[in-house]
Amino acid sequence: MNLLLIKWAGTTLCLIGILLTSLNIYPINVVFGLVGSGFWTLAGIYQRDMPLFLVEAVAALFYLMGLALWMY
């Protein structure tokens, strides 16, 4: 997948997640944030950018934790 496409998809999905959070629409906001952060994690890997990778991988982990708590 094209790196530019990954970055724009991640940005778009994260922004949609932020919008849904501001409108208090849960849990779909977490799903958008999770997928968006997942794309940005991939971008960090492809660019060998450890700070970007780390912040987005942790964000994705936190989103997963939130979904797990919501499901159980």
mmCIF file of the N, C-alpha and C atoms, coordinates in Angstrom:
data_MODEL
# 
_entry.id   MODEL 
# 
loop_
_atom_site.group_PDB 
_atom_site.id 
_atom_site.type_symbol 
_atom_site.label_atom_id 
_atom_site.label_alt_id 
_atom_site.label_comp_id 
_atom_site.label_asym_id 
_atom_site.label_entity_id 
_atom_site.label_seq_id 
_atom_site.pdbx_PDB_ins_code 
_atom_site.Cartn_x 
_atom_site.Cartn_y 
_atom_site.Cartn_z 
_atom_site.occupancy 
_atom_site.B_iso_or_equiv 
_atom_site.pdbx_formal_charge 
_atom_site.auth_seq_id 
_atom_site.auth_comp_id 
_atom_site.auth_asym_id 
_atom_site.auth_atom_id 
_atom_site.pdbx_PDB_model_num 
ATOM 1   N N  . MET A 1 1  ? 0.839   -1.182 0.000  1.00 0.00 ? 1  MET A N  1 
ATOM 2   C CA . MET A 1 1  ? 0.000   0.000  0.000  1.00 0.00 ? 1  MET A CA 1 
ATOM 3   C C  . MET A 1 1  ? 0.881   1.242  0.000  1.00 0.00 ? 1  MET A C  1 
ATOM 4   N N  . ASN A 1 2  ? 0.476   2.237  -0.701 1.00 0.00 ? 2  ASN A N  1 
ATOM 5   C CA . ASN A 1 2  ? 1.205   3.488  -0.838 1.00 0.00 ? 2  ASN A CA 1 
ATOM 6   C C  . ASN A 1 2  ? 1.267   4.210  0.510  1.00 0.00 ? 2  ASN A C  1 
ATOM 7   N N  . LEU A 1 3  ? 2.456   4.664  0.902  1.00 0.00 ? 3  LEU A N  1 
ATOM 8   C CA . LEU A 1 3  ? 2.638   5.338  2.188  1.00 0.00 ? 3  LEU A CA 1 
ATOM 9   C C  . LEU A 1 3  ? 1.772   6.590  2.295  1.00 0.00 ? 3  LEU A C  1 
ATOM 10  N N  . LEU A 1 4  ? 1.695   7.362  1.234  1.00 0.00 ? 4  LEU A N  1 
ATOM 11  C CA . LEU A 1 4  ? 0.865   8.569  1.260  1.00 0.00 ? 4  LEU A CA 1 
ATOM 12  C C  . LEU A 1 4  ? -0.600  8.227  1.499  1.00 0.00 ? 4  LEU A C  1 
ATOM 13  N N  . LEU A 1 5  ? -1.069  7.165  0.878  1.00 0.00 ? 5  LEU A N  1 
ATOM 14  C CA . LEU A 1 5  ? -2.451  6.716  1.075  1.00 0.00 ? 5  LEU A CA 1 
ATOM 15  C C  . LEU A 1 5  ? -2.674  6.267  2.523  1.00 0.00 ? 5  LEU A C  1 
ATOM 16  N N  . ILE A 1 6  ? -1.722  5.551  3.092  1.00 0.00 ? 6  ILE A N  1 
ATOM 17  C CA . ILE A 1 6  ? -1.814  5.105  4.485  1.00 0.00 ? 6  ILE A CA 1 
ATOM 18  C C  . ILE A 1 6  ? -1.913  6.315  5.415  1.00 0.00 ? 6  ILE A C  1 
ATOM 19  N N  . LYS A 1 7  ? -1.076  7.320  5.178  1.00 0.00 ? 7  LYS A N  1 
ATOM 20  C CA . LYS A 1 7  ? -1.075  8.501  6.036  1.00 0.00 ? 7  LYS A CA 1 
ATOM 21  C C  . LYS A 1 7  ? -2.379  9.283  5.920  1.00 0.00 ? 7  LYS A C  1 
ATOM 22  N N  . TRP A 1 8  ? -2.896  9.455  4.709  1.00 0.00 ? 8  TRP A N  1 
ATOM 23  C CA . TRP A 1 8  ? -4.154  10.195 4.545  1.00 0.00 ? 8  TRP A CA 1 
ATOM 24  C C  . TRP A 1 8  ? -5.331  9.414  5.087  1.00 0.00 ? 8  TRP A C  1 
ATOM 25  N N  . ALA A 1 9  ? -5.333  8.102  4.906  1.00 0.00 ? 9  ALA A N  1 
ATOM 26  C CA . ALA A 1 9  ? -6.413  7.280  5.466  1.00 0.00 ? 9  ALA A CA 1 
ATOM 27  C C  . ALA A 1 9  ? -6.373  7.359  6.987  1.00 0.00 ? 9  ALA A C  1 
ATOM 28  N N  . GLY A 1 10 ? -5.193  7.256  7.573  1.00 0.00 ? 10 GLY A N  1 
ATOM 29  C CA . GLY A 1 10 ? -5.048  7.349  9.019  1.00 0.00 ? 10 GLY A CA 1 
ATOM 30  C C  . GLY A 1 10 ? -5.504  8.702  9.548  1.00 0.00 ? 10 GLY A C  1 
ATOM 31  N N  . THR A 1 11 ? -5.123  9.756  8.854  1.00 0.00 ? 11 THR A N  1 
ATOM 32  C CA . THR A 1 11 ? -5.526  11.101 9.265  1.00 0.00 ? 11 THR A CA 1 
ATOM 33  C C  . THR A 1 11 ? -7.039  11.259 9.200  1.00 0.00 ? 11 THR A C  1 
ATOM 34  N N  . THR A 1 12 ? -7.638  10.828 8.101  1.00 0.00 ? 12 THR A N  1 
ATOM 35  C CA . THR A 1 12 ? -9.085  10.946 7.929  1.00 0.00 ? 12 THR A CA 1 
ATOM 36  C C  . THR A 1 12 ? -9.835  10.165 8.996  1.00 0.00 ? 12 THR A C  1 
ATOM 37  N N  . LEU A 1 13 ? -9.411  8.931  9.237  1.00 0.00 ? 13 LEU A N  1 
ATOM 38  C CA . LEU A 1 13 ? -10.093 8.099  10.225 1.00 0.00 ? 13 LEU A CA 1 
ATOM 39  C C  . LEU A 1 13 ? -9.923  8.634  11.642 1.00 0.00 ? 13 LEU A C  1 
ATOM 40  N N  . CYS A 1 14 ? -8.737  9.135  11.967 1.00 0.00 ? 14 CYS A N  1 
ATOM 41  C CA . CYS A 1 14 ? -8.528  9.724  13.294 1.00 0.00 ? 14 CYS A CA 1 
ATOM 42  C C  . CYS A 1 14 ? -9.395  10.967 13.478 1.00 0.00 ? 14 CYS A C  1 
ATOM 43  N N  . LEU A 1 15 ? -9.496  11.798 12.453 1.00 0.00 ? 15 LEU A N  1 
ATOM 44  C CA . LEU A 1 15 ? -10.334 12.996 12.549 1.00 0.00 ? 15 LEU A CA 1 
ATOM 45  C C  . LEU A 1 15 ? -11.811 12.645 12.688 1.00 0.00 ? 15 LEU A C  1 
ATOM 46  N N  . ILE A 1 16 ? -12.252 11.614 11.977 1.00 0.00 ? 16 ILE A N  1 
ATOM 47  C CA . ILE A 1 16 ? -13.635 11.164 12.135 1.00 0.00 ? 16 ILE A CA 1 
ATOM 48  C C  . ILE A 1 16 ? -13.848 10.663 13.570 1.00 0.00 ? 16 ILE A C  1 
ATOM 49  N N  . GLY A 1 17 ? -12.878 9.923  14.097 1.00 0.00 ? 17 GLY A N  1 
ATOM 50  C CA . GLY A 1 17 ? -12.968 9.458  15.480 1.00 0.00 ? 17 GLY A CA 1 
ATOM 51  C C  . GLY A 1 17 ? -13.048 10.613 16.465 1.00 0.00 ? 17 GLY A C  1 
ATOM 52  N N  . ILE A 1 18 ? -12.274 11.664 16.234 1.00 0.00 ? 18 ILE A N  1 
ATOM 53  C CA . ILE A 1 18 ? -12.309 12.844 17.100 1.00 0.00 ? 18 ILE A CA 1 
ATOM 54  C C  . ILE A 1 18 ? -13.669 13.527 17.003 1.00 0.00 ? 18 ILE A C  1 
ATOM 55  N N  . LEU A 1 19 ? -14.198 13.657 15.798 1.00 0.00 ? 19 LEU A N  1 
ATOM 56  C CA . LEU A 1 19 ? -15.522 14.256 15.611 1.00 0.00 ? 19 LEU A CA 1 
ATOM 57  C C  . LEU A 1 19 ? -16.590 13.459 16.354 1.00 0.00 ? 19 LEU A C  1 
ATOM 58  N N  . LEU A 1 20 ? -16.557 12.139 16.185 1.00 0.00 ? 20 LEU A N  1 
ATOM 59  C CA . LEU A 1 20 ? -17.541 11.292 16.862 1.00 0.00 ? 20 LEU A CA 1 
ATOM 60  C C  . LEU A 1 20 ? -17.403 11.378 18.381 1.00 0.00 ? 20 LEU A C  1 
ATOM 61  N N  . THR A 1 21 ? -16.185 11.515 18.873 1.00 0.00 ? 21 THR A N  1 
ATOM 62  C CA . THR A 1 21 ? -15.974 11.680 20.309 1.00 0.00 ? 21 THR A CA 1 
ATOM 63  C C  . THR A 1 21 ? -16.586 12.998 20.783 1.00 0.00 ? 21 THR A C  1 
ATOM 64  N N  . SER A 1 22 ? -16.396 14.061 20.012 1.00 0.00 ? 22 SER A N  1 
ATOM 65  C CA . SER A 1 22 ? -16.953 15.355 20.410 1.00 0.00 ? 22 SER A CA 1 
ATOM 66  C C  . SER A 1 22 ? -18.474 15.343 20.383 1.00 0.00 ? 22 SER A C  1 
ATOM 67  N N  . LEU A 1 23 ? -19.056 14.451 19.569 1.00 0.00 ? 23 LEU A N  1 
ATOM 68  C CA . LEU A 1 23 ? -20.510 14.307 19.512 1.00 0.00 ? 23 LEU A CA 1 
ATOM 69  C C  . LEU A 1 23 ? -21.012 13.222 20.469 1.00 0.00 ? 23 LEU A C  1 
ATOM 70  N N  . ASN A 1 24 ? -20.089 12.629 21.230 1.00 0.00 ? 24 ASN A N  1 
ATOM 71  C CA . ASN A 1 24 ? -20.395 11.582 22.208 1.00 0.00 ? 24 ASN A CA 1 
ATOM 72  C C  . ASN A 1 24 ? -21.079 10.369 21.569 1.00 0.00 ? 24 ASN A C  1 
ATOM 73  N N  . ILE A 1 25 ? -20.556 9.946  20.425 1.00 0.00 ? 25 ILE A N  1 
ATOM 74  C CA . ILE A 1 25 ? -21.073 8.769  19.729 1.00 0.00 ? 25 ILE A CA 1 
ATOM 75  C C  . ILE A 1 25 ? -20.087 7.627  19.974 1.00 0.00 ? 25 ILE A C  1 
ATOM 76  N N  . TYR A 1 26 ? -20.523 6.710  20.845 1.00 0.00 ? 26 TYR A N  1 
ATOM 77  C CA . TYR A 1 26 ? -19.657 5.651  21.351 1.00 0.00 ? 26 TYR A CA 1 
ATOM 78  C C  . TYR A 1 26 ? -20.298 4.305  21.069 1.00 0.00 ? 26 TYR A C  1 
ATOM 79  N N  . PRO A 1 27 ? -19.604 3.284  20.703 1.00 0.00 ? 27 PRO A N  1 
ATOM 80  C CA . PRO A 1 27 ? -18.168 3.062  20.652 1.00 0.00 ? 27 PRO A CA 1 
ATOM 81  C C  . PRO A 1 27 ? -17.568 3.212  19.252 1.00 0.00 ? 27 PRO A C  1 
ATOM 82  N N  . ILE A 1 28 ? -18.370 3.629  18.279 1.00 0.00 ? 28 ILE A N  1 
ATOM 83  C CA . ILE A 1 28 ? -17.839 3.725  16.905 1.00 0.00 ? 28 ILE A CA 1 
ATOM 84  C C  . ILE A 1 28 ? -16.687 4.726  16.820 1.00 0.00 ? 28 ILE A C  1 
ATOM 85  N N  . ASN A 1 29 ? -16.686 5.731  17.711 1.00 0.00 ? 29 ASN A N  1 
ATOM 86  C CA . ASN A 1 29 ? -15.570 6.678  17.723 1.00 0.00 ? 29 ASN A CA 1 
ATOM 87  C C  . ASN A 1 29 ? -14.256 5.960  18.016 1.00 0.00 ? 29 ASN A C  1 
ATOM 88  N N  . VAL A 1 30 ? -14.316 4.973  18.908 1.00 0.00 ? 30 VAL A N  1 
ATOM 89  C CA . VAL A 1 30 ? -13.117 4.221  19.275 1.00 0.00 ? 30 VAL A CA 1 
ATOM 90  C C  . VAL A 1 30 ? -12.653 3.360  18.095 1.00 0.00 ? 30 VAL A C  1 
ATOM 91  N N  . VAL A 1 31 ? -13.583 2.818  17.347 1.00 0.00 ? 31 VAL A N  1 
ATOM 92  C CA . VAL A 1 31 ? -13.232 1.988  16.188 1.00 0.00 ? 31 VAL A CA 1 
ATOM 93  C C  . VAL A 1 31 ? -12.508 2.831  15.138 1.00 0.00 ? 31 VAL A C  1 
ATOM 94  N N  . PHE A 1 32 ? -13.036 4.020  14.849 1.00 0.00 ? 32 PHE A N  1 
ATOM 95  C CA . PHE A 1 32 ? -12.375 4.898  13.881 1.00 0.00 ? 32 PHE A CA 1 
ATOM 96  C C  . PHE A 1 32 ? -10.983 5.297  14.368 1.00 0.00 ? 32 PHE A C  1 
ATOM 97  N N  . GLY A 1 33 ? -10.873 5.645  15.652 1.00 0.00 ? 33 GLY A N  1 
ATOM 98  C CA . GLY A 1 33 ? -9.570  5.992  16.207 1.00 0.00 ? 33 GLY A CA 1 
ATOM 99  C C  . GLY A 1 33 ? -8.595  4.836  16.155 1.00 0.00 ? 33 GLY A C  1 
ATOM 100 N N  . LEU A 1 34 ? -9.077  3.639  16.454 1.00 0.00 ? 34 LEU A N  1 
ATOM 101 C CA . LEU A 1 34 ? -8.229  2.443  16.423 1.00 0.00 ? 34 LEU A CA 1 
ATOM 102 C C  . LEU A 1 34 ? -7.677  2.190  15.021 1.00 0.00 ? 34 LEU A C  1 
ATOM 103 N N  . VAL A 1 35 ? -8.537  2.202  14.035 1.00 0.00 ? 35 VAL A N  1 
ATOM 104 C CA . VAL A 1 35 ? -8.083  1.933  12.661 1.00 0.00 ? 35 VAL A CA 1 
ATOM 105 C C  . VAL A 1 35 ? -7.160  3.056  12.179 1.00 0.00 ? 35 VAL A C  1 
ATOM 106 N N  . GLY A 1 36 ? -7.521  4.307  12.487 1.00 0.00 ? 36 GLY A N  1 
ATOM 107 C CA . GLY A 1 36 ? -6.666  5.430  12.099 1.00 0.00 ? 36 GLY A CA 1 
ATOM 108 C C  . GLY A 1 36 ? -5.295  5.347  12.737 1.00 0.00 ? 36 GLY A C  1 
ATOM 109 N N  . SER A 1 37 ? -5.244  5.043  14.030 1.00 0.00 ? 37 SER A N  1 
ATOM 110 C CA . SER A 1 37 ? -3.952  4.890  14.701 1.00 0.00 ? 37 SER A CA 1 
ATOM 111 C C  . SER A 1 37 ? -3.194  3.676  14.184 1.00 0.00 ? 37 SER A C  1 
ATOM 112 N N  . GLY A 1 38 ? -3.924  2.641  13.790 1.00 0.00 ? 38 GLY A N  1 
ATOM 113 C CA . GLY A 1 38 ? -3.268  1.482  13.177 1.00 0.00 ? 38 GLY A CA 1 
ATOM 114 C C  . GLY A 1 38 ? -2.558  1.854  11.881 1.00 0.00 ? 38 GLY A C  1 
ATOM 115 N N  . PHE A 1 39 ? -3.222  2.672  11.066 1.00 0.00 ? 39 PHE A N  1 
ATOM 116 C CA . PHE A 1 39 ? -2.584  3.140  9.826  1.00 0.00 ? 39 PHE A CA 1 
ATOM 117 C C  . PHE A 1 39 ? -1.357  3.993  10.128 1.00 0.00 ? 39 PHE A C  1 
ATOM 118 N N  . TRP A 1 40 ? -1.470  4.870  11.137 1.00 0.00 ? 40 TRP A N  1 
ATOM 119 C CA . TRP A 1 40 ? -0.323  5.701  11.490 1.00 0.00 ? 40 TRP A CA 1 
ATOM 120 C C  . TRP A 1 40 ? 0.809   4.876  12.106 1.00 0.00 ? 40 TRP A C  1 
ATOM 121 N N  . THR A 1 41 ? 0.466   3.788  12.786 1.00 0.00 ? 41 THR A N  1 
ATOM 122 C CA . THR A 1 41 ? 1.503   2.886  13.295 1.00 0.00 ? 41 THR A CA 1 
ATOM 123 C C  . THR A 1 41 ? 2.273   2.280  12.119 1.00 0.00 ? 41 THR A C  1 
ATOM 124 N N  . LEU A 1 42 ? 1.527   1.853  11.097 1.00 0.00 ? 42 LEU A N  1 
ATOM 125 C CA . LEU A 1 42 ? 2.189   1.329  9.888  1.00 0.00 ? 42 LEU A CA 1 
ATOM 126 C C  . LEU A 1 42 ? 3.074   2.381  9.239  1.00 0.00 ? 42 LEU A C  1 
ATOM 127 N N  . ALA A 1 43 ? 2.591   3.616  9.171  1.00 0.00 ? 43 ALA A N  1 
ATOM 128 C CA . ALA A 1 43 ? 3.387   4.693  8.580  1.00 0.00 ? 43 ALA A CA 1 
ATOM 129 C C  . ALA A 1 43 ? 4.680   4.884  9.368  1.00 0.00 ? 43 ALA A C  1 
ATOM 130 N N  . GLY A 1 44 ? 4.590   4.821  10.698 1.00 0.00 ? 44 GLY A N  1 
ATOM 131 C CA . GLY A 1 44 ? 5.798   4.940  11.518 1.00 0.00 ? 44 GLY A CA 1 
ATOM 132 C C  . GLY A 1 44 ? 6.785   3.827  11.252 1.00 0.00 ? 44 GLY A C  1 
ATOM 133 N N  . ILE A 1 45 ? 6.272   2.613  11.037 1.00 0.00 ? 45 ILE A N  1 
ATOM 134 C CA . ILE A 1 45 ? 7.146   1.481  10.714 1.00 0.00 ? 45 ILE A CA 1 
ATOM 135 C C  . ILE A 1 45 ? 7.814   1.702  9.364  1.00 0.00 ? 45 ILE A C  1 
ATOM 136 N N  . TYR A 1 46 ? 7.017   2.059  8.350  1.00 0.00 ? 46 TYR A N  1 
ATOM 137 C CA . TYR A 1 46 ? 7.562   2.255  6.999  1.00 0.00 ? 46 TYR A CA 1 
ATOM 138 C C  . TYR A 1 46 ? 8.599   3.371  6.947  1.00 0.00 ? 46 TYR A C  1 
ATOM 139 N N  . GLN A 1 47 ? 8.387   4.422  7.761  1.00 0.00 ? 47 GLN A N  1 
ATOM 140 C CA . GLN A 1 47 ? 9.304   5.557  7.758  1.00 0.00 ? 47 GLN A CA 1 
ATOM 141 C C  . GLN A 1 47 ? 10.459  5.397  8.740  1.00 0.00 ? 47 GLN A C  1 
ATOM 142 N N  . ARG A 1 48 ? 10.439  4.290  9.500  1.00 0.00 ? 48 ARG A N  1 
ATOM 143 C CA . ARG A 1 48 ? 11.436  4.054  10.557 1.00 0.00 ? 48 ARG A CA 1 
ATOM 144 C C  . ARG A 1 48 ? 11.478  5.243  11.522 1.00 0.00 ? 48 ARG A C  1 
ATOM 145 N N  . ASP A 1 49 ? 10.286  5.703  11.888 1.00 0.00 ? 49 ASP A N  1 
ATOM 146 C CA . ASP A 1 49 ? 10.117  6.847  12.784 1.00 0.00 ? 49 ASP A CA 1 
ATOM 147 C C  . ASP A 1 49 ? 9.620   6.310  14.126 1.00 0.00 ? 49 ASP A C  1 
ATOM 148 N N  . MET A 1 50 ? 10.559  6.060  15.042 1.00 0.00 ? 50 MET A N  1 
ATOM 149 C CA . MET A 1 50 ? 10.227  5.425  16.305 1.00 0.00 ? 50 MET A CA 1 
ATOM 150 C C  . MET A 1 50 ? 9.254   6.250  17.156 1.00 0.00 ? 50 MET A C  1 
ATOM 151 N N  . PRO A 1 51 ? 9.417   7.575  17.285 1.00 0.00 ? 51 PRO A N  1 
ATOM 152 C CA . PRO A 1 51 ? 8.438   8.326  18.079 1.00 0.00 ? 51 PRO A CA 1 
ATOM 153 C C  . PRO A 1 51 ? 7.018   8.236  17.514 1.00 0.00 ? 51 PRO A C  1 
ATOM 154 N N  . LEU A 1 52 ? 6.877   8.331  16.207 1.00 0.00 ? 52 LEU A N  1 
ATOM 155 C CA . LEU A 1 52 ? 5.564   8.206  15.577 1.00 0.00 ? 52 LEU A CA 1 
ATOM 156 C C  . LEU A 1 52 ? 5.000   6.806  15.808 1.00 0.00 ? 52 LEU A C  1 
ATOM 157 N N  . PHE A 1 53 ? 5.816   5.805  15.569 1.00 0.00 ? 53 PHE A N  1 
ATOM 158 C CA . PHE A 1 53 ? 5.390   4.426  15.795 1.00 0.00 ? 53 PHE A CA 1 
ATOM 159 C C  . PHE A 1 53 ? 4.936   4.229  17.232 1.00 0.00 ? 53 PHE A C  1 
ATOM 160 N N  . LEU A 1 54 ? 5.732   4.699  18.186 1.00 0.00 ? 54 LEU A N  1 
ATOM 161 C CA . LEU A 1 54 ? 5.443   4.453  19.597 1.00 0.00 ? 54 LEU A CA 1 
ATOM 162 C C  . LEU A 1 54 ? 4.139   5.115  20.033 1.00 0.00 ? 54 LEU A C  1 
ATOM 163 N N  . VAL A 1 55 ? 3.950   6.383  19.689 1.00 0.00 ? 55 VAL A N  1 
ATOM 164 C CA . VAL A 1 55 ? 2.744   7.075  20.139 1.00 0.00 ? 55 VAL A CA 1 
ATOM 165 C C  . VAL A 1 55 ? 1.493   6.456  19.519 1.00 0.00 ? 55 VAL A C  1 
ATOM 166 N N  . GLU A 1 56 ? 1.562   6.059  18.269 1.00 0.00 ? 56 GLU A N  1 
ATOM 167 C CA . GLU A 1 56 ? 0.386   5.490  17.609 1.00 0.00 ? 56 GLU A CA 1 
ATOM 168 C C  . GLU A 1 56 ? 0.143   4.046  18.027 1.00 0.00 ? 56 GLU A C  1 
ATOM 169 N N  . ALA A 1 57 ? 1.195   3.285  18.268 1.00 0.00 ? 57 ALA A N  1 
ATOM 170 C CA . ALA A 1 57 ? 1.017   1.909  18.745 1.00 0.00 ? 57 ALA A CA 1 
ATOM 171 C C  . ALA A 1 57 ? 0.387   1.916  20.133 1.00 0.00 ? 57 ALA A C  1 
ATOM 172 N N  . VAL A 1 58 ? 0.822   2.829  20.993 1.00 0.00 ? 58 VAL A N  1 
ATOM 173 C CA . VAL A 1 58 ? 0.233   2.929  22.332 1.00 0.00 ? 58 VAL A CA 1 
ATOM 174 C C  . VAL A 1 58 ? -1.215  3.397  22.225 1.00 0.00 ? 58 VAL A C  1 
ATOM 175 N N  . ALA A 1 59 ? -1.484  4.357  21.352 1.00 0.00 ? 59 ALA A N  1 
ATOM 176 C CA . ALA A 1 59 ? -2.869  4.814  21.153 1.00 0.00 ? 59 ALA A CA 1 
ATOM 177 C C  . ALA A 1 59 ? -3.746  3.656  20.689 1.00 0.00 ? 59 ALA A C  1 
ATOM 178 N N  . ALA A 1 60 ? -3.267  2.867  19.734 1.00 0.00 ? 60 ALA A N  1 
ATOM 179 C CA . ALA A 1 60 ? -4.037  1.721  19.250 1.00 0.00 ? 60 ALA A CA 1 
ATOM 180 C C  . ALA A 1 60 ? -4.274  0.712  20.372 1.00 0.00 ? 60 ALA A C  1 
ATOM 181 N N  . LEU A 1 61 ? -3.265  0.485  21.196 1.00 0.00 ? 61 LEU A N  1 
ATOM 182 C CA . LEU A 1 61 ? -3.415  -0.418 22.342 1.00 0.00 ? 61 LEU A CA 1 
ATOM 183 C C  . LEU A 1 61 ? -4.482  0.099  23.308 1.00 0.00 ? 61 LEU A C  1 
ATOM 184 N N  . PHE A 1 62 ? -4.451  1.398  23.589 1.00 0.00 ? 62 PHE A N  1 
ATOM 185 C CA . PHE A 1 62 ? -5.453  1.986  24.490 1.00 0.00 ? 62 PHE A CA 1 
ATOM 186 C C  . PHE A 1 62 ? -6.857  1.888  23.893 1.00 0.00 ? 62 PHE A C  1 
ATOM 187 N N  . TYR A 1 63 ? -6.983  2.112  22.588 1.00 0.00 ? 63 TYR A N  1 
ATOM 188 C CA . TYR A 1 63 ? -8.283  1.945  21.930 1.00 0.00 ? 63 TYR A CA 1 
ATOM 189 C C  . TYR A 1 63 ? -8.768  0.499  22.061 1.00 0.00 ? 63 TYR A C  1 
ATOM 190 N N  . LEU A 1 64 ? -7.875  -0.451 21.858 1.00 0.00 ? 64 LEU A N  1 
ATOM 191 C CA . LEU A 1 64 ? -8.239  -1.860 22.009 1.00 0.00 ? 64 LEU A CA 1 
ATOM 192 C C  . LEU A 1 64 ? -8.678  -2.170 23.435 1.00 0.00 ? 64 LEU A C  1 
ATOM 193 N N  . MET A 1 65 ? -7.991  -1.607 24.403 1.00 0.00 ? 65 MET A N  1 
ATOM 194 C CA . MET A 1 65 ? -8.373  -1.806 25.803 1.00 0.00 ? 65 MET A CA 1 
ATOM 195 C C  . MET A 1 65 ? -9.766  -1.247 26.055 1.00 0.00 ? 65 MET A C  1 
ATOM 196 N N  . GLY A 1 66 ? -10.060 -0.075 25.511 1.00 0.00 ? 66 GLY A N  1 
ATOM 197 C CA . GLY A 1 66 ? -11.382 0.523  25.668 1.00 0.00 ? 66 GLY A CA 1 
ATOM 198 C C  . GLY A 1 66 ? -12.471 -0.325 25.048 1.00 0.00 ? 66 GLY A C  1 
ATOM 199 N N  . LEU A 1 67 ? -12.200 -0.866 23.863 1.00 0.00 ? 67 LEU A N  1 
ATOM 200 C CA . LEU A 1 67 ? -13.186 -1.744 23.222 1.00 0.00 ? 67 LEU A CA 1 
ATOM 201 C C  . LEU A 1 67 ? -13.399 -3.030 24.019 1.00 0.00 ? 67 LEU A C  1 
ATOM 202 N N  . ALA A 1 68 ? -12.296 -3.576 24.547 1.00 0.00 ? 68 ALA A N  1 
ATOM 203 C CA . ALA A 1 68 ? -12.400 -4.806 25.345 1.00 0.00 ? 68 ALA A CA 1 
ATOM 204 C C  . ALA A 1 68 ? -13.238 -4.551 26.593 1.00 0.00 ? 68 ALA A C  1 
ATOM 205 N N  . LEU A 1 69 ? -13.021 -3.430 27.246 1.00 0.00 ? 69 LEU A N  1 
ATOM 206 C CA . LEU A 1 69 ? -13.793 -3.100 28.439 1.00 0.00 ? 69 LEU A CA 1 
ATOM 207 C C  . LEU A 1 69 ? -15.270 -2.893 28.094 1.00 0.00 ? 69 LEU A C  1 
ATOM 208 N N  . TRP A 1 70 ? -15.530 -2.286 26.952 1.00 0.00 ? 70 TRP A N  1 
ATOM 209 C CA . TRP A 1 70 ? -16.904 -2.049 26.518 1.00 0.00 ? 70 TRP A CA 1 
ATOM 210 C C  . TRP A 1 70 ? -17.607 -3.372 26.214 1.00 0.00 ? 70 TRP A C  1 
ATOM 211 N N  . MET A 1 71 ? -16.878 -4.323 25.630 1.00 0.00 ? 71 MET A N  1 
ATOM 212 C CA . MET A 1 71 ? -17.474 -5.602 25.229 1.00 0.00 ? 71 MET A CA 1 
ATOM 213 C C  . MET A 1 71 ? -17.737 -6.513 26.419 1.00 0.00 ? 71 MET A C  1 
ATOM 214 N N  . TYR A 1 72 ? -16.941 -6.383 27.491 1.00 0.00 ? 72 TYR A N  1 
ATOM 215 C CA . TYR A 1 72 ? -17.081 -7.309 28.627 1.00 0.00 ? 72 TYR A CA 1 
ATOM 216 C C  . TYR A 1 72 ? -17.565 -6.637 29.827 1.00 0.00 ? 72 TYR A C  1 
# 
